[in-house]
Amino acid sequence: MFGYRLRVDRDPRPVSGSNVSFVILPDARTSCQDRGNLRRAVYRLTVMKNYIVFALFSLIVAACGGGADTSSPTTPGAGTWDRDPTAPIVVIETFGGFVPVEVSLGQMPEIALYGDGTIITRGPTIAIWPGPALPNLVAARLDDAAIESILARAASSGVLNPLDDYGSANVADAGTTRITVTVDGEPRIAEIYALGIGMSGGETPGMNSAQLTARRGASDFIDFVRQLADAAPATEFVPTAYAVRPWPFGGVPTESAGMEWPFGSLAALGNADAFGECVVVDGSDAVQLAEVAGQATSQTPWVSDGVSYGLVFRPLLPHESSCEDLS
């Protein structure tokens, strides 16, 4: 097997099809993978037709093992990802903690990045109580270079090699951050309780140096992804389906006017004074739900058969299609 080095010389004269020449340097006793400092003979070949240029180039590339794999990333340390628009690459979410029950039921990822580059995050939310019934979600688009940089950062930050134990922050009632990165077809999941708490300074009670380093790496990774998302032009994300679940209703402010539930009887989901079953509203009903719930707050009583219910509306993201998909 002969190895080759290819140099392209271009004549500045603007003559189509006749101003390209090649210098081919063969390595007579070595392969393409093991080039040595051997004697080289120089052959100059002037190519008169474009199809000859491409044919010759293809033969040389084939001798060296074929062309580049266009599905592989170019950034060192980055892996491959599924380009399906419903396939999550990165999902960052926080769950648990001491929060109101309706907040807990409606918790959803803060960041979700998908195979086509769509990245969904929480947009600005008005600082009032009660807040809107529906979260403000925005979507942007990242290119391949940005995705590769995210996967490379996941590797360098340690997120792709999660610890079994991230230590204790010695604080009660905090949330747990879950970072899921799917690379080369394998999801890597890091779950870190009270991430961001007790990480300043030197030694931290309840954490060894490896755990503290891993926590800092995870925080840096989240900040990196968020910065890329914030820098990209964003538009409103319009869900195509919502998970709806009743919760024990009480303490409704007097100014919260009730709204009629437009999709049948809520009694099918359970009693108004207990946690009810989850149901998915999709299709044209989801469009109507967005219009109606867009006028409501988190504390709005939803009236069905003369009974008031508290409802939590959880938009479904591209990788979710049922209540069972919600963690």
For each residue, the residues with C-beta under 8 A, 3 or more apart:
1: 31 32 63
2: 26 27 28 63
3: 26 27 30 31 32 33 34 35 63 64
4: 24 25 26 27 32 60 63 64
5: 24 25 27 35
6: 22 23 24 25 57 60
7: 22 23 25
8: 20 21 22
9: 20 21 22 23
10: 19 20 21
11: 15 18 19 20 21
12: 19
13: 19
14: 19
15: 11 18 19
16: 19
17: 20 48 49 50
18: 11 15 48
19: 10 11 12 13 14 15 16
20: 8 9 10 11 17 47 50 53
21: 8 9 10 11 44 45 46 47
22: 6 7 8 9 44 45 47 53 56
23: 6 7 9 42 43 44
24: 4 5 6 43 45 60
25: 4 5 6 7 40 41 42
26: 2 3 4 40 41 43
27: 2 3 4 5 30 35 36 38 40
28: 2 38 39
29: 36 38
30: 3 27 34 35 36 38
31: 1 3 34
32: 1 3 4 35 63 64 65
33: 3 65
34: 3 30 31
35: 3 5 27 30 32
36: 27 29 30
37:
38: 27 28 29 30
39: 28
40: 25 26 27
41: 25 26
42: 23 25
43: 23 24 26
44: 21 22 23
45: 21 22 24 56
46: 21
47: 20 21 22 52 53 56
48: 17 18 52
49: 17 52 53
50: 17 20 53 54
51: 54 55
52: 47 48 49 55 56
53: 20 22 47 49 50 56 57
54: 50 51 57 58
55: 51 52 58 59
56: 22 45 47 52 53 59 60
57: 6 53 54 60 61
58: 54 55 61 62
59: 55 56 62 63
60: 4 6 24 56 57 63 64
61: 57 58 64 66 67
62: 58 59 65 66
63: 1 2 3 4 32 59 60
64: 3 4 32 60 61
65: 32 33 62
66: 61 62
67: 61
68: 72
69: 72
70:
71: 80
72: 68 69 80
73: 78 79 80 144 147 148 151
74: 78 148
75: 78 145 148 149 151 152
76: 152
77: 151 152 155 156
78: 73 74 75 147 148 149 151 152 155 183
79: 73 151 155 183 184
80: 71 72 73 183 184 185
81: 87 89 115 147 151 182 183
82: 87 89 115 182 185
83: 87 115 116
84: 87 114 115 116
85: 114 115 116 118 318
86: 114 115 318 319
87: 81 82 83 84 114 115 182 319
88: 91 112 113 114 115 180 182 318 319
89: 81 82 113 114 115 147 150 151 181 182 183
90: 111 112 113 150 154 179 180 181 182 225
91: 88 109 111 112 113 178 179 180 319
92: 109 110 111 112 177 178 179 180 222 225
93: 107 108 109 110 177 178 327
94: 97 107 110 175 176 177 178
95: 104 107 175 176 178 327
96: 104 175 176
97: 94 104 173 174 175 176
98: 172 173 174
99: 103 104 107 175
100: 103 104
101: 104 105 247 248
102: 105 106 247 298 310 312
103: 99 100 106 107
104: 95 96 97 99 100 101 107
105: 101 102 245 247 312 314
106: 102 103 135 312 313 314
107: 93 94 95 99 103 104
108: 93 135 314 315 317
109: 91 92 93 112 120 317
110: 92 93 94 121 122
111: 90 91 92 119 120 121 222 225 226 229
112: 88 90 91 92 109 119 120 121 317 318 319
113: 88 89 90 91 117 118 119 120 142 147 150 225
114: 84 85 86 87 88 89 117 118 119 120 318 319
115: 81 82 83 84 85 86 87 88 89
116: 83 84 85 141
117: 113 114 141 142 143 144 146 147
118: 85 113 114 139 140 141 318
119: 111 112 113 114 139 140 141 142 225 228 229 232
120: 109 111 112 113 114 137 138 139 237 317 318
121: 110 111 112 137 138 139 140 226 229 230 234
122: 110 125 135 136 137 138
123: 136 137 138 234 236
124: 136
125: 122 131 132 135 136
126: 131 132
127:
128: 131
129:
130: 253 256 297 298 299 300
131: 125 126 128 297 298
132: 125 126 135 136 294 296 297 298
133: 293 294 296 297 298 300 311 313
134: 290 293 294 313 315
135: 106 108 122 125 132 315
136: 122 123 124 125 132
137: 120 121 122 123 236 237 239 315
138: 120 121 122 123 234 235 236 237
139: 118 119 120 121 234 235 236 237
140: 118 119 121 229 232 233 234 235
141: 116 117 118 119 232
142: 113 117 119 146 147 150 228 229 232
143: 117 146 147
144: 73 117 147 148
145: 75 148 149
146: 117 142 143 149 150 228 232
147: 73 78 81 89 113 117 142 143 144 150 151
148: 73 74 75 78 144 145 151 152
149: 75 78 145 146 152 153 228
150: 89 90 113 142 146 147 153 154 224 225 228
151: 73 75 77 78 79 81 89 147 148 154 155 181 183
152: 75 76 77 78 148 149 155 156
153: 149 150 156 157 220 221 224 225
154: 90 150 151 157 159 160 181 183 188 221
155: 77 78 79 151 152 159 160
156: 77 152 153 217
157: 153 154 217 218 220 221 224
158: 161 162 213 214 217 218
159: 154 155 162 179 181 188 190 217 218 221
160: 154 155 181 183 188
161: 158 188
162: 158 159 179 188 189 190 191 214
163: 166 190 210 211 214
164:
165: 211
166: 163 190 191 192 193 207 211 214 215
167: 204 206 207 208 211 212 215
168: 193 206 207
169: 174 193 194 197 198 204 206 207
170: 198 205 206
171: 174 194 197 198
172: 98
173: 97 98
174: 97 98 169 171 193 194 197
175: 94 95 96 97 99 193 194
176: 94 95 96 97 191 192 193 194 195
177: 92 93 94 191 192 193 195 218 222
178: 91 92 93 94 95 189 190 191 192 327
179: 90 91 92 159 162 189 190 191 192 218 221 222
180: 88 90 91 92 187 188 189 190
181: 89 90 151 154 159 160 187 188
182: 81 82 87 88 89 90 185 186 187 188
183: 78 79 80 81 89 151 154 160 186 188
184: 79 80
185: 80 82 182
186: 182 183
187: 180 181 182
188: 154 159 160 161 162 180 181 182 183
189: 162 178 179 180
190: 159 162 163 166 178 179 180 214 218
191: 162 166 176 177 178 179
192: 166 176 177 178 179 195 214 215 218
193: 166 168 169 174 175 176 177
194: 169 171 174 175 176 197 198
195: 176 177 192 215 218 219
196: 199 215 219
197: 169 171 174 194
198: 169 170 171 194 204 205 206 207
199: 196 204 212 215 216 219
200:
201: 204
202:
203: 209
204: 167 169 198 199 201 207 212
205: 170 198
206: 167 168 169 170 198
207: 166 167 168 169 198 204 211 212 215
208: 167 211 212
209: 203 212 213
210: 163 213 214
211: 163 165 166 167 207 208 214 215
212: 167 199 204 207 208 209 215 216
213: 158 209 210 216 217
214: 158 162 163 166 190 192 210 211 217 218
215: 166 167 192 195 196 199 207 211 212 218 219
216: 199 212 213 219 220
217: 156 157 158 159 213 214 220 221
218: 157 158 159 177 179 190 192 195 214 215 221 222
219: 195 196 199 215 216 222 223
220: 153 157 216 217 223 224
221: 153 154 157 159 179 217 218 224 225
222: 92 111 177 179 218 219 225 226
223: 219 220 226 227
224: 150 153 157 220 221 227 228
225: 90 92 111 113 119 150 153 221 222 228 229
226: 111 121 222 223 229 230
227: 223 224 230 231
228: 119 142 146 149 150 224 225 231 232
229: 111 119 121 140 142 225 226 232 234
230: 121 226 227
231: 227 228
232: 119 140 141 142 146 228 229
233: 140
234: 121 123 138 139 140 229
235: 138 139 140
236: 123 137 138 139
237: 120 137 138 139 315
238: 290
239: 137 242 286 290 315 316 317
240: 282 283 286 316
241: 280 281 282 283 286 315 316 320 321
242: 239 280 281 282 286 289 290 293 313 314 315 316
243: 278 279 280 313 314 315 316 323 326
244: 269 278 279 280 281 289 311 312 313 314
245: 105 269 275 276 277 278 279 311 312 314 323
246: 249 266 269 270 272 274 275 276 277 309 310 311 312
247: 101 102 105 275 276 310 311 312
248: 101 272 273 274 275 310
249: 246 252 272 273 301 308 309 310
250: 310
251:
252: 249 256 299 301 308 310
253: 130 256 299
254:
255:
256: 130 252 253 297 299 300 301
257: 300 301
258: 300 301 302 303 308
259: 292 295 296 300 301 302 303
260: 302 303 304
261: 264 266 302 303 304 309 311
262: 288 289 292
263: 281 285 289
264: 261 268 304
265: 268 304 305
266: 246 261 269 272 276 302 304 305 307 309 311
267: 270 304 305 307
268: 264 265 277
269: 244 245 246 266 276 277 278 279
270: 246 267 274 275 276 277
271: 274 276
272: 246 248 249 266 307 308 309 310
273: 248 249
274: 246 248 270 271
275: 245 246 247 248 270
276: 245 246 247 266 269 270 271 309
277: 245 246 268 269 270
278: 243 244 245 269 323 326
279: 243 244 245 269 323
280: 241 242 243 244 316 321 322 323
281: 241 242 244 263 285 286 289
282: 240 241 242 285 286 316
283: 240 241 286 287
284: 287 288
285: 263 281 282 288 289
286: 239 240 241 242 281 282 283 289 290
287: 283 284 290 291
288: 262 284 285 291 292
289: 242 244 262 263 281 285 286 292 293 313
290: 134 238 239 242 286 287 293 294
291: 287 288 294 295
292: 259 262 288 289 295 296
293: 133 134 242 289 290 296 313
294: 132 133 134 290 291
295: 259 291 292
296: 132 133 259 292 293 300 302
297: 130 131 132 133 256 300
298: 102 130 131 132 133 312
299: 130 252 253 256 310
300: 130 133 256 257 258 259 296 297
301: 249 252 256 257 258 259 308 309 310
302: 258 259 260 261 266 296 308 309 310 311
303: 258 259 260 261 306 307 308 309
304: 260 261 264 265 266 267 307 309
305: 265 266 267
306: 303
307: 266 267 272 303 304
308: 249 252 258 272 301 302 303
309: 246 249 261 266 272 276 301 302 303 304
310: 102 246 247 248 249 250 252 272 299 301 302
311: 133 244 245 246 247 261 266 302
312: 102 105 106 244 245 246 247 298
313: 106 133 134 242 243 244 289 293
314: 105 106 108 242 243 244 245 326
315: 108 134 135 137 237 239 241 242 243
316: 239 240 241 242 243 280 282 320 321 325
317: 108 109 112 120 239 320
318: 85 86 88 112 114 118 120
319: 86 87 88 91 112 114 325
320: 241 316 317 325 326
321: 241 280 316 325
322: 280 325
323: 243 245 278 279 280 326
324:
325: 316 319 320 321 322
326: 243 278 314 320 323
327: 93 95 178
